[in-house]
Amino acid sequence: MIRNAVADVLEAVYGSKWPWSATFERSLPNPAMGYSSRKDLQNARRSAPTTGKLIPELKFIFWQKMFTSRYDDHLWDHHLQRILPNMDVIKTIVERRGLIYNDLEQLRKLRNRIAHHEPIFTRVLADDYQKTLRLVRYRCAATADWLDQNQTASEMIAERP
């Protein structure tokens, strides 16, 4: 849901072929060490011939890093309210963007622990579920309601030893 929201903004700003936009590519950080959004995009383009096929090839962290302050002026000041209409408008764009980034950070850590078969027993999984639900609700309240009514995670979390 969040990656599609970001992709919608990138398309609005850079066009439907945003992954191949030199301007967009130059906007991405490319540190010598650590995660590089630019290298992630370049690698994804090698195996994905279309934007639709490229979107799921980008790492979770790519989408999270799009919610850093470096993109406020160019993306979020103009598009955050449109793509995530159910966020609290009393908060500033910077505050809203920060909330999204922080929720994605917690969910990314959860996802990575699960993917690496590491224990998650010490986490407050009910909070993780609420973060997930909140992110979905920011984009679409009807989808969040459907998710909440059809999920089984809450019951499983409540039954944990």
Secondary structure, DSSP 8 states (H G I E B T S, - for coil): -HHHHHHHHHHHHH-TTGGG-HHHHHHS---SSS--HHHHHHHHHHH-SSHHHHGGGS-HHHHHHTTSGGGIIIIIHHHHHHHSTTS-TTS-HHHHHHHHHHHHHHHHHHHHHHHTT---TTS-HHHHHHHHHHHHHHH-HHHHHHHHHH--HHHHHHT--
